[in-house]
Amino acid sequence: MSYNLLKGKRGIITGALDENSIAWKVAEKAHEEGATFVLTNAPIAMRMGEIKKLAEKTNSEIIPADATIVEELTNLFIKSQEVLGGKIDFVLHSIGMSVNIRKNIPYTELNYDYFIKGIDVSAFSLHKMLSVAKKLDAISEWGSVVALTYMAAQRTYPFYTDMADIKAMLESITRSFGYHYGLDKKVRINTVSQSPTKTTAGSGIKGFGDFYDYADKIAPLGNASAEACADYCITLFSDLTKMVTMQNLYHDGGYSTTGISSIVMEQLGKS
Ligand SMILES: NC(=O)c1ccc[n+]([C@@H]2O[C@H](COP(=O)([O-])OP(=O)(O)OC[C@H]3O[C@@H](n4cnc5c(N)ncnc54)[C@H](O)[C@@H]3O)[C@@H](O)[C@H]2O)c1
């Protein structure tokens, strides 16, 4: 069902790799809610065949940009305004990658070159996007930026290795930049802390399947799906959440505030 929540709004959506991507679902919902937007991803990571399908379905243009390269982000914001015909009202940062996780390197033995790469791709990229947008004055007043994060920024999840530290930085950038951009231009910036979700980035984490099931049994509402996450992002892009900024917002079916569930206790009792 559509509520026209984003009617007339212009956006930039990063990170739609394939139909499992959270960004893919956000693009579908934003289209349903009346938005026009540009899709973007790193040229090297982009699966052209896949993203073209989404572009056709949502009548969007694709503007490739590596989110670690300021020049490419500058081009992205300039071109997006040309294509969409005005300033940008919402931005989704849905970018995450850790070489240490990909290579199964344990947290206590991190490769620091990989660590820096992970920080650049997954946290600095938000700062770079915001800095470029602010310099170009590319985001409209009361515009909304949402970045996706995970609760390992607050609590320890051994398998999440360096991404835990990187997400903590992403959330900190959200607060710090949120202050300055809010004060100067009334632009709001929030992170959504999402349940484990079966995507390329999620499933690349060792033990993800077991953890997914565990989280599902702890959360009273179960794990939040990518579609539900997209719905939440849409509300944050809409005018109905105008005074929400600099927040880390849990979207996890109640997982983050549940100590233990009766389902897990029953299962432990059997062993
Ligand atoms: N899947 C989960 O369990 C989960 C849970 C909480 C938060 N998140 C976060 O959600 C976001 C989206 O991940 P997803 O789960 O949809 O997986 P995904 O693999 O579909 O998306 C990750 C995206 O990052 C893009 N990317 C990587 N390097 C880039 C670069 N240099 N420039 C531009 N884009 C680049 C990839 O191409 C991909 O599209 C990430 O920030 C992730 O950490 C995921």
The ligand as an SDF file (V2000), in Angstrom:
LIG
                    3D

 44 48  0  0  0  0  0  0  0  0999 V2000
   22.8170   -7.5940    6.0320 N   0  0  0  0  0  0  0  0  0  0  0  0
   22.8520   -7.3650    7.3240 C   0  0  0  0  0  0  0  0  0  0  0  0
   22.7590   -8.2950    8.1460 O   0  0  0  0  0  0  0  0  0  0  0  0
   22.9740   -5.9610    7.8260 C   0  0  0  0  0  0  0  0  0  0  0  0
   22.5940   -5.6520    9.1470 C   0  0  0  0  0  0  0  0  0  0  0  0
   22.7560   -4.3350    9.6050 C   0  0  0  0  0  0  0  0  0  0  0  0
   23.2800   -3.3630    8.7670 C   0  0  0  0  0  0  0  0  0  0  0  0
   23.6490   -3.7190    7.4850 N   0  0  0  0  0  0  0  0  0  0  0  0
   24.2370   -2.6700    6.6420 C   0  0  0  0  0  0  0  0  0  0  0  0
   23.3950   -2.4220    5.5390 O   0  0  0  0  0  0  0  0  0  0  0  0
   24.1690   -1.8240    4.5040 C   0  0  0  0  0  0  0  0  0  0  0  0
   23.8310   -2.4930    3.1710 C   0  0  0  0  0  0  0  0  0  0  0  0
   24.2670   -3.8250    3.1790 O   0  0  0  0  0  0  0  0  0  0  0  0
   23.3920   -5.0340    2.6210 P   0  0  0  0  0  0  0  0  0  0  0  0
   23.2400   -5.9800    3.7710 O   0  0  0  0  0  0  0  0  0  0  0  0
   22.1930   -4.5680    1.9020 O   0  0  0  0  0  0  0  0  0  0  0  0
   24.4340   -5.7630    1.6370 O   0  0  0  0  0  0  0  0  0  0  0  0
   24.8230   -5.5150    0.0940 P   0  0  0  0  0  0  0  0  0  0  0  0
   26.0530   -6.3390   -0.0840 O   0  0  0  0  0  0  0  0  0  0  0  0
   23.6720   -5.8010   -0.7660 O   0  0  0  0  0  0  0  0  0  0  0  0
   25.1800   -3.9520    0.0440 O   0  0  0  0  0  0  0  0  0  0  0  0
   26.4540   -3.4220    0.3230 C   0  0  0  0  0  0  0  0  0  0  0  0
   26.7420   -2.4170   -0.7880 C   0  0  0  0  0  0  0  0  0  0  0  0
   27.9300   -1.6620   -0.5640 O   0  0  0  0  0  0  0  0  0  0  0  0
   28.4270   -1.3500   -1.8720 C   0  0  0  0  0  0  0  0  0  0  0  0
   29.8090   -0.8790   -1.8620 N   0  0  0  0  0  0  0  0  0  0  0  0
   30.9250   -1.5520   -1.4570 C   0  0  0  0  0  0  0  0  0  0  0  0
   32.0190   -0.8000   -1.6580 N   0  0  0  0  0  0  0  0  0  0  0  0
   31.5880    0.3910   -2.1820 C   0  0  0  0  0  0  0  0  0  0  0  0
   32.2520    1.5910   -2.5880 C   0  0  0  0  0  0  0  0  0  0  0  0
   33.5870    1.7170   -2.5080 N   0  0  0  0  0  0  0  0  0  0  0  0
   31.5020    2.5990   -3.0900 N   0  0  0  0  0  0  0  0  0  0  0  0
   30.1510    2.5000   -3.1970 C   0  0  0  0  0  0  0  0  0  0  0  0
   29.4710    1.3830   -2.8030 N   0  0  0  0  0  0  0  0  0  0  0  0
   30.1880    0.3550   -2.3230 C   0  0  0  0  0  0  0  0  0  0  0  0
   28.3140   -2.7110   -2.5670 C   0  0  0  0  0  0  0  0  0  0  0  0
   28.5090   -2.6460   -3.9630 O   0  0  0  0  0  0  0  0  0  0  0  0
   26.9130   -3.1130   -2.1510 C   0  0  0  0  0  0  0  0  0  0  0  0
   25.9670   -2.6270   -3.0630 O   0  0  0  0  0  0  0  0  0  0  0  0
   25.6360   -1.9370    4.9380 C   0  0  0  0  0  0  0  0  0  0  0  0
   26.0600   -0.7310    5.5240 O   0  0  0  0  0  0  0  0  0  0  0  0
   25.5580   -3.0280    5.9850 C   0  0  0  0  0  0  0  0  0  0  0  0
   26.6500   -2.9890    6.9000 O   0  0  0  0  0  0  0  0  0  0  0  0
   23.4910   -4.9560    7.0020 C   0  0  0  0  0  0  0  0  0  0  0  0
  1  2  1  0
  2  3  2  0
  2  4  1  0
  4  5  1  0
  4 44  2  0
  5  6  2  0
  6  7  1  0
  7  8  2  0
  8  9  1  0
  8 44  1  0
  9 10  1  0
  9 42  1  0
 10 11  1  0
 11 12  1  0
 11 40  1  0
 12 13  1  0
 13 14  1  0
 14 15  2  0
 14 16  1  0
 14 17  1  0
 17 18  1  0
 18 19  2  0
 18 20  1  0
 18 21  1  0
 21 22  1  0
 22 23  1  0
 23 24  1  0
 23 38  1  0
 24 25  1  0
 25 26  1  0
 25 36  1  0
 26 27  1  0
 26 35  1  0
 27 28  2  0
 28 29  1  0
 29 30  1  0
 29 35  2  0
 30 31  1  0
 30 32  2  0
 32 33  1  0
 33 34  2  0
 34 35  1  0
 36 37  1  0
 36 38  1  0
 38 39  1  0
 40 41  1  0
 40 42  1  0
 42 43  1  0
M  CHG  2   8   1  16  -1
M  END
$$$$
